[in-house]
Amino acid sequence: MNPAMTRAEREEASAFGHAEAPPTATVGYGPHPDQVVDLFLPESRAVPDLRAGSDPQAGSGPRAGSDPQAGSGPRAVPGSWAAPGSRAGGGAPPAGTAARVIADAAPPAPGAAPPVPLVVLFHGGAWRAPYDRRHLSPLAAYLAGHGLAVASVEYRRGPLADGPAASTTGPGQPRAGRWPETFDDIAAALNALPALVRGLAAGPSGPAAGRVRWADVDADRPVLVGHSAGGHAVLWAAARHRLPVGSRWRLPAPPALRGVVGLAAIADFGTARALGVCSHAVDQLLAPHHPPATPGPGPAEHAALLAHRLACTDPSALVPSGVPTTLVQGGADIDVPPAVAEAFVAAAARAGQRVRLVRVEGVGHFPPIDPATTTARTVLAEITRLS
């Protein structure tokens, strides 16, 4: 890499420098071209015990060992504990944390193999069209290589550029998100996934004998994992039963989830808006849009509409979700600063929910999704703990 690049630039180049990994299958959950899910099926059921300190895949991925922050482990922060095998932790989690979900799960029948956990992955990119699920395919393949089935979700984002719905930040700039389509798709994908996986299991073809089959995948109790804007998606999806009555996305009961892992998540809209995160992406996502040459809402109407949309979409307004939740946050993240995660953890604590925050010092926005980094191993450990 160019030695003149900043740390953040090197991290981004590393994360986006991997070859795209082909999925095992791609299925649609709606008629729009962006309403699709890439599915990655692992070759074996073996999920390594990362608490033993050995990762059989370490160093096997593309450009392994190129993590610019290699050697800087996660640090436990108040109300949280660090990933096992790190310098900051390694023991059993405190009582009451997300790890108890493993004990709550029903054991498999005698002689039966346990189901293969499903990770539902939501990509980031500030809800803007240029960034799609393909840049997360190396991470999806990395997780599948460790015995996890992965569903990488695409969803509708903002229009590419110009036109009536384009960003107001400047000509040709992509706008963040589509209201309400972005949220429609997050909800619809999760509603559809169990049936989609069962449909693949009932299909005419399957893997060779001894390999994982679609029928082995537990699609009814996934772990939700998301990066940046995708981190917002999974926190929001886990709290849909907390939405205001009458919301089109509200669930009558908590969703059946093993847990949620947010990676550099846009977890608190108030803090993200105050910091102008991702070029004011939250404001663009929530702002009303109207055709040119037509009057928009007045100040009072705009304020009321924004308050309503915040109540329906801000994860910090929807706690406690009751779902085991972990945030993995780079301490040097300049795209979504640590203050955003810290605000969500504080809001959850006020509401009576304990959120585990794993802060990785000296790391920015992209190492959590880069399989060549040690931070990705921390992410794998957090997912494995819930699955």
Backbone torsions as a table, in degrees:
resi	resn	phi	psi	omega
1	MET	NA	158.4	179.0
2	ASN	-65.2	120.1	-178.0
3	PRO	-64.8	-16.9	179.8
4	ALA	-80.4	-9.2	-179.5
5	MET	-69.3	147.7	174.4
6	THR	-73.9	167.1	178.0
7	ARG	-57.8	-45.3	-179.5
8	ALA	-62.1	-39.3	178.3
9	GLU	-66.4	-38.9	177.9
10	ARG	-65.6	-41.5	179.4
11	GLU	-63.5	-43.0	179.3
12	GLU	-65.2	-43.9	179.4
13	ALA	-61.9	-37.7	178.5
14	SER	-66.3	-46.4	-177.9
15	ALA	-63.7	-36.4	-177.6
16	PHE	-94.0	3.2	-176.2
17	GLY	-90.8	-3.0	-179.9
18	HIS	-79.9	150.7	172.3
19	ALA	-68.1	144.9	178.0
20	GLU	-63.6	134.7	179.6
21	ALA	-94.7	126.5	-178.7
22	PRO	-72.6	136.8	177.9
23	PRO	-77.3	164.2	173.8
24	THR	-70.5	-36.7	-179.7
25	ALA	-156.6	155.3	173.1
26	THR	-127.5	128.8	-178.1
27	VAL	-128.2	155.1	178.9
28	GLY	-102.9	146.1	174.5
29	TYR	-116.7	7.7	178.0
30	GLY	-171.8	176.5	-174.7
31	PRO	-79.9	-19.6	-177.0
32	HIS	-73.0	145.9	179.4
33	PRO	-57.7	-26.5	179.2
34	ASP	-87.1	-1.9	-179.7
35	GLN	-93.4	68.9	-178.1
36	VAL	-136.4	160.6	178.3
37	VAL	-133.3	129.5	170.7
38	ASP	-91.1	131.1	-179.4
39	LEU	-114.7	134.5	-179.6
40	PHE	-119.0	119.3	-178.2
41	LEU	-101.4	128.1	179.5
42	PRO	-70.7	156.8	178.6
43	GLU	-80.5	-24.8	-179.6
44	SER	-142.2	166.7	-179.8
45	ARG	-82.9	-12.5	-170.6
46	ALA	-61.6	117.3	172.6
47	VAL	-110.8	115.4	-174.2
48	PRO	-64.9	146.1	172.0
49	ASP	-83.2	95.8	-176.0
50	LEU	-69.0	-15.0	177.2
51	ARG	-69.0	-18.3	177.6
52	ALA	-76.5	-10.2	175.5
53	GLY	84.9	14.0	179.4
54	SER	-126.1	129.1	178.2
55	ASP	-116.9	107.8	-176.5
56	PRO	-63.7	-16.4	-179.4
57	GLN	-98.1	-4.7	-176.0
58	ALA	-60.4	130.6	178.1
59	GLY	81.7	-0.4	-176.9
60	SER	-93.8	-12.7	-176.2
61	GLY	-82.1	174.3	179.1
62	PRO	-63.7	137.3	177.8
63	ARG	55.6	36.7	179.7
64	ALA	-60.1	146.0	178.3
65	GLY	84.4	6.6	-178.1
66	SER	-95.0	8.3	179.6
67	ASP	-60.0	116.3	-179.6
68	PRO	-65.9	-14.6	179.8
69	GLN	-110.5	18.8	-177.3
70	ALA	-53.9	135.3	178.5
71	GLY	96.7	-11.9	177.7
72	SER	-96.9	104.9	-174.3
73	GLY	-84.8	170.3	178.3
74	PRO	-70.3	151.9	-178.7
75	ARG	-117.5	132.6	176.7
76	ALA	-68.5	137.5	176.6
77	VAL	-119.8	164.1	-178.0
78	PRO	-53.4	133.5	179.6
79	GLY	82.3	10.4	-177.8
80	SER	-146.1	176.6	172.7
81	TRP	-144.7	154.3	-170.6
82	ALA	-83.9	164.6	-179.1
83	ALA	-62.8	145.8	178.9
84	PRO	-62.9	149.0	179.9
85	GLY	83.9	-6.6	179.5
86	SER	-90.6	169.2	179.9
87	ARG	-70.5	-19.1	-175.9
88	ALA	-94.6	-5.5	-176.8
89	GLY	-163.9	-161.5	177.5
90	GLY	143.7	-14.4	178.9
91	GLY	-85.0	-173.7	178.6
92	ALA	-69.4	151.2	179.4
93	PRO	-68.1	155.5	176.1
94	PRO	-62.5	155.1	177.8
95	ALA	-58.8	140.6	177.0
96	GLY	92.2	-0.8	179.7
97	THR	-88.7	-179.7	-171.1
98	ALA	-61.7	-21.2	-175.3
99	ALA	-62.6	-18.7	-178.3
100	ARG	-65.8	-18.4	-180.0
101	VAL	-59.9	-27.9	178.5
102	ILE	-65.0	-41.5	-179.7
103	ALA	-71.5	-27.2	-178.3
104	ASP	-75.5	-22.9	-175.9
105	ALA	-71.4	142.4	178.2
106	ALA	-68.5	135.6	179.3
107	PRO	-71.3	153.6	177.8
108	PRO	-66.7	158.2	177.0
109	ALA	-62.6	151.2	179.6
110	PRO	-53.6	130.0	178.8
111	GLY	84.8	-8.9	-178.7
112	ALA	-93.7	142.9	176.5
113	ALA	-75.2	143.3	178.2
114	PRO	-66.7	152.0	178.6
115	PRO	-65.9	154.9	178.2
116	VAL	-82.8	124.2	-179.2
117	PRO	-64.2	146.7	176.6
118	LEU	-109.1	127.7	172.9
119	VAL	-103.6	123.4	176.3
120	VAL	-100.5	117.8	-169.4
121	LEU	-107.9	129.5	175.8
122	PHE	-117.4	125.3	-178.5
123	HIS	-79.7	163.9	175.7
124	GLY	-100.9	-155.4	-176.5
125	GLY	117.0	19.0	175.0
126	ALA	59.8	31.0	178.3
127	TRP	61.9	21.5	-176.6
128	ARG	-103.0	143.7	-170.9
129	ALA	-58.9	-35.8	-177.0
130	PRO	-62.0	-18.2	-176.4
131	TYR	-106.9	118.7	-179.0
132	ASP	-126.0	-173.6	-173.0
133	ARG	-66.1	-18.9	-172.7
134	ARG	-62.8	-30.5	-178.9
135	HIS	-72.4	-12.3	174.9
136	LEU	-95.4	-1.0	-177.4
137	SER	-62.4	-36.3	175.3
138	PRO	-62.0	-38.0	176.6
139	LEU	-67.1	-41.0	178.1
140	ALA	-59.7	-44.1	179.1
141	ALA	-65.9	-37.1	177.6
142	TYR	-61.8	-44.7	179.2
143	LEU	-66.1	-41.9	177.6
144	ALA	-62.3	-33.6	176.9
145	GLY	-66.1	-12.6	177.3
146	HIS	-109.2	23.8	171.1
147	GLY	88.4	11.7	180.0
148	LEU	-106.5	133.8	168.6
149	ALA	-76.6	143.8	-174.8
150	VAL	-132.2	134.3	172.3
151	ALA	-117.8	112.6	-178.4
152	SER	-100.1	114.4	-168.7
153	VAL	-93.4	132.7	166.3
154	GLU	-98.2	152.9	-179.0
155	TYR	-153.0	160.5	-178.3
156	ARG	-72.1	134.1	-179.2
157	ARG	-119.9	-169.0	-178.1
158	GLY	-67.7	161.3	176.7
159	PRO	-65.0	156.4	-174.1
160	LEU	-62.1	-53.9	-176.7
161	ALA	-172.1	156.1	174.1
162	ASP	56.2	-170.4	177.6
163	GLY	77.9	177.0	-174.7
164	PRO	-61.8	-30.5	-173.8
165	ALA	-102.7	9.5	-176.5
166	ALA	-73.7	169.8	-176.4
167	SER	-64.7	150.3	174.5
168	THR	-90.9	3.8	-176.7
169	THR	-80.5	-10.7	179.2
170	GLY	156.8	157.0	-179.5
171	PRO	-59.6	135.2	176.4
172	GLY	76.6	2.6	-180.0
173	GLN	-86.4	131.7	179.5
174	PRO	-70.9	140.0	178.7
175	ARG	-86.7	153.4	179.7
176	ALA	-88.0	117.8	168.5
177	GLY	77.2	165.4	173.1
178	ARG	-130.3	130.5	177.6
179	TRP	-106.7	125.5	3.2
180	PRO	-99.3	9.7	-169.6
181	GLU	-60.0	-37.4	179.8
182	THR	-57.9	-45.5	-179.2
183	PHE	-74.8	-34.3	174.1
184	ASP	-55.4	-42.3	-175.2
185	ASP	-73.6	-38.9	177.1
186	ILE	-58.8	-47.7	-179.8
187	ALA	-66.1	-44.6	-176.2
188	ALA	-65.1	-40.1	-179.9
189	ALA	-62.0	-45.4	-179.2
190	LEU	-69.4	-35.6	176.5
191	ASN	-63.9	-35.2	-172.7
192	ALA	-87.6	-23.0	-169.1
193	LEU	-57.1	-45.1	-179.4
194	PRO	-56.9	-43.8	179.7
195	ALA	-68.1	-35.4	178.9
196	LEU	-64.1	-41.9	179.0
197	VAL	-68.1	-40.2	177.6
198	ARG	-64.2	-34.4	176.8
199	GLY	-64.0	-39.0	175.9
200	LEU	-66.5	-37.1	179.8
201	ALA	-64.6	-30.1	-179.1
202	ALA	-87.7	-0.7	-177.5
203	GLY	-68.9	169.0	-174.9
204	PRO	-75.2	-21.9	-175.1
205	SER	-117.2	159.6	179.5
206	GLY	-159.6	177.2	-178.1
207	PRO	-72.3	169.2	179.0
208	ALA	-65.1	159.3	-179.6
209	ALA	-55.9	139.3	178.8
210	GLY	90.2	-10.4	179.4
211	ARG	-100.2	164.0	-179.1
212	VAL	-64.7	137.7	177.1
213	ARG	-110.8	162.6	177.8
214	TRP	-60.2	-34.2	-179.6
215	ALA	-65.8	-17.9	179.3
216	ASP	-80.7	-12.4	-171.6
217	VAL	-85.3	131.1	175.6
218	ASP	-86.1	89.2	-178.4
219	ALA	-85.8	-6.1	-176.2
220	ASP	-87.5	-17.3	-179.5
221	ARG	-137.2	72.1	-176.8
222	PRO	-80.3	169.1	164.3
223	VAL	-100.5	128.1	177.6
224	LEU	-93.2	130.6	-179.7
225	VAL	-133.3	131.1	-179.9
226	GLY	-146.3	149.3	-179.2
227	HIS	-112.1	130.1	173.8
228	SER	60.4	-115.7	175.3
229	ALA	-61.8	-32.7	174.7
230	GLY	-67.5	-29.2	173.0
231	GLY	-64.7	-39.5	172.7
232	HIS	-59.7	-44.1	-176.8
233	ALA	-56.8	-44.4	-175.5
234	VAL	-74.7	-34.8	176.0
235	LEU	-65.7	-40.8	178.2
236	TRP	-66.2	-43.7	-177.8
237	ALA	-63.5	-34.1	179.7
238	ALA	-71.3	-14.2	-175.4
239	ALA	-116.6	20.3	-176.7
240	ARG	-63.7	-25.0	176.1
241	HIS	-72.0	-11.0	178.9
242	ARG	-97.1	-0.4	-179.9
243	LEU	-66.6	155.3	178.3
244	PRO	-57.2	145.1	176.8
245	VAL	-58.3	133.5	-177.8
246	GLY	99.4	-12.9	177.5
247	SER	-65.2	138.7	-179.6
248	ARG	-65.9	-17.6	-176.6
249	TRP	-103.7	-0.1	-173.6
250	ARG	-68.8	138.4	172.8
251	LEU	-101.4	147.5	-179.6
252	PRO	-74.7	-16.6	-177.9
253	ALA	-148.6	163.1	178.6
254	PRO	-57.5	142.1	178.9
255	PRO	-68.5	151.1	179.3
256	ALA	-81.1	94.7	-176.9
257	LEU	-130.1	143.7	171.2
258	ARG	-73.2	-31.0	179.8
259	GLY	164.7	-178.9	-176.6
260	VAL	-134.0	136.8	173.6
261	VAL	-126.9	115.3	177.1
262	GLY	-100.7	129.5	-178.5
263	LEU	-109.3	113.5	-176.3
264	ALA	48.1	44.0	-170.3
265	ALA	-72.7	142.9	169.3
266	ILE	-80.7	80.5	-164.9
267	ALA	-93.9	-20.3	-177.7
268	ASP	-133.5	110.7	-174.4
269	PHE	-69.6	-33.2	179.8
270	GLY	-62.2	-47.3	179.2
271	THR	-68.5	-41.4	179.7
272	ALA	-61.8	-40.0	178.4
273	ARG	-67.4	-42.2	-179.3
274	ALA	-63.0	-33.6	-179.2
275	LEU	-90.4	-4.2	-178.3
276	GLY	63.4	36.1	-174.3
277	VAL	-55.1	135.3	176.7
278	CYS	53.2	50.1	178.8
279	SER	55.2	49.2	174.9
280	HIS	60.8	40.3	-176.7
281	ALA	-64.8	-36.6	-178.7
282	VAL	-63.6	-43.6	178.7
283	ASP	-61.0	-40.2	178.7
284	GLN	-66.7	-39.6	179.8
285	LEU	-61.0	-40.1	-172.6
286	LEU	-94.0	-14.8	-173.7
287	ALA	-69.3	142.4	173.8
288	PRO	-70.8	144.6	179.6
289	HIS	-125.5	143.5	-176.9
290	HIS	-143.1	155.9	-179.5
291	PRO	-60.3	150.4	177.8
292	PRO	-61.8	153.0	179.1
293	ALA	69.7	12.2	173.3
294	THR	-119.2	143.9	-176.9
295	PRO	-69.9	138.2	175.2
296	GLY	-87.8	-178.4	178.9
297	PRO	-66.8	147.9	175.2
298	GLY	-70.4	173.4	-176.5
299	PRO	-56.8	-44.3	-178.0
300	ALA	-67.2	-43.2	179.5
301	GLU	-65.7	-39.5	179.0
302	HIS	-62.7	-44.3	-179.5
303	ALA	-63.0	-41.5	179.7
304	ALA	-66.2	-40.2	179.6
305	LEU	-66.0	-42.5	179.0
306	LEU	-63.6	-41.6	179.0
307	ALA	-61.8	-40.7	178.6
308	HIS	-64.7	-44.2	-177.9
309	ARG	-68.4	-36.5	175.9
310	LEU	-62.7	-40.8	-179.9
311	ALA	-63.9	-26.2	-177.9
312	CYS	-93.0	-10.7	-169.9
313	THR	-132.9	-20.4	-176.4
314	ASP	-77.4	116.2	-180.0
315	PRO	-56.0	-34.0	-179.7
316	SER	-68.7	-19.1	177.1
317	ALA	-87.7	-5.4	-172.9
318	LEU	-115.0	8.2	176.7
319	VAL	-83.7	151.9	2.5
320	PRO	-84.4	138.3	178.2
321	SER	-85.2	-24.7	-176.0
322	GLY	79.3	2.3	-179.6
323	VAL	-102.2	131.0	177.2
324	PRO	-53.9	126.8	-170.5
325	THR	-132.9	133.4	175.7
326	THR	-127.7	139.5	171.4
327	LEU	-115.6	130.4	173.0
328	VAL	-108.5	121.2	-170.2
329	GLN	-133.1	127.6	173.0
330	GLY	-73.0	130.4	-179.1
331	GLY	-69.1	-18.8	-179.5
332	ALA	-110.1	21.2	-178.9
333	ASP	-69.8	120.3	177.9
334	ILE	-101.0	-8.3	178.1
335	ASP	-85.5	-50.1	172.7
336	VAL	-125.5	90.8	-172.4
337	PRO	-61.5	157.1	-179.7
338	PRO	-55.0	-25.9	-179.4
339	ALA	-58.5	-27.9	-179.8
340	VAL	-68.7	-47.9	177.5
341	ALA	-63.8	-41.7	-178.1
342	GLU	-63.3	-36.3	178.5
343	ALA	-65.9	-38.8	177.9
344	PHE	-66.3	-44.2	179.2
345	VAL	-59.5	-41.7	179.7
346	ALA	-66.5	-41.7	178.7
347	ALA	-63.8	-41.2	178.7
348	ALA	-63.9	-42.3	179.7
349	ALA	-61.7	-40.8	177.6
350	ARG	-62.5	-30.0	-179.5
351	ALA	-89.7	-0.4	176.9
352	GLY	93.7	12.5	178.9
353	GLN	-110.5	130.6	177.4
354	ARG	-92.3	124.1	177.8
355	VAL	-112.3	132.8	177.3
356	ARG	-86.1	124.4	178.4
357	LEU	-111.8	117.8	177.4
358	VAL	-107.4	109.8	-177.0
359	ARG	-102.1	124.4	-179.4
360	VAL	-104.1	108.7	-174.6
361	GLU	-70.5	146.9	176.4
362	GLY	74.1	13.5	-176.5
363	VAL	-122.4	142.1	-178.7
364	GLY	-98.4	-143.6	-167.8
365	HIS	-80.0	-32.2	-167.9
366	PHE	-100.6	-21.8	179.2
367	PRO	-54.5	-31.0	178.6
368	PRO	-61.5	-21.8	-179.8
369	ILE	-108.1	7.9	-177.1
370	ASP	-102.4	108.2	-175.6
371	PRO	-65.5	-9.8	177.5
372	ALA	-84.5	-0.9	-174.6
373	THR	-106.3	158.9	173.9
374	THR	-69.5	-25.4	178.3
375	THR	-64.2	-34.8	177.5
376	ALA	-62.5	-31.4	177.0
377	ARG	-68.5	-36.6	173.7
378	THR	-61.1	-43.1	178.4
379	VAL	-60.7	-46.3	178.6
380	LEU	-58.5	-41.2	179.6
381	ALA	-62.3	-41.5	179.9
382	GLU	-66.7	-39.6	177.9
383	ILE	-66.8	-45.2	-178.8
384	THR	-61.5	-36.8	179.5
385	ARG	-62.1	-34.9	-179.8
386	LEU	-83.3	-27.4	-173.9
387	SER	-87.7	NA	NA
